[in-house]
Amino acid sequence: MTEPPRLPFLVRALRKVAAYEAISFVLLMLGAAMKRTSDLDPQPVFGALHGTLFLLLVALVLLTWRWHRWGFLFTLLVCTALSPGAHFAVQATVEQRSARHAARGPARRTAADAP
């Protein structure tokens, strides 16, 4: 039984930040409801947290974009519309790419590669 390939550091970091960003988005929406229904106003804290995580997510997506050769449209969608669940889209593309590489088999060595 073969072990699944380890995800690169950038993808692991992107998945974690995307998950935290999704949680902060939910907190931001709950904070908006709390602001309008009670005397509590957690929006400044939740807004700052969500904004910081979103900027970190965009930076990681841009770094990962070049590494994995994602299309521009996919990258744009991950940065905008898919940001609360970007880690799901990233995981799906990484798994597809890993399956394609595994199907090709080991690289062939040529005479030029010999020491």
Secondary structure, DSSP 4 states (H G I P E B T S, - for coil): -PPPPPPPHHHHHHHHHHHHHHHHHHHHHHHHHHHHHSS---HHHHHHHHHHHHHHHHHHHHHHHHHHT--HHHHHHHHTTTGGGHHHHHHHHHHHHHHHHHHH-SPPP-GGG--
